[in-house]
Amino acid sequence: MPDPKFEIQMLHDRVMVKVEPDTEERRSSAGIVIPATVKMANRLVWGEVCGAGSSVRAVKAGDKVLFNPEEQDEVEVQGQVYLVMRERDLHAVATQQTDHGTGLYL
């Protein structure tokens, strides 16, 4: 008999985020090439929300969010690594329309 499959439901103010691995080199604003192997201290990263608890108010599944990956808990589900964090640990949400944004776009 195969193992039963369970759906994951995030609790309270918890958010599950999938981080895209940064495999490409980057360019600074001055045109300097930064290899993908360079580790940058305190660098915030973008990820996609895959699940949100019932008390989460500002994000939903599918949103792109900005956060610090160093301070979060990891979980592996079906070979994919996700981060679990509180909603208050998110720094920004990328949205198509807003009334009060930064004026910057991804």
Secondary structure, 3 states (H helix, E strand, C coil): CCCCCCCCCCCCCEEEEEECCCCCCEECCCCCEECCCCCCCCCCEEEEEEEECCCCCCCCCCCEEEECHHHCEEEEECCEEEEEEEHHHEEEEECCCCCCCCCCCC
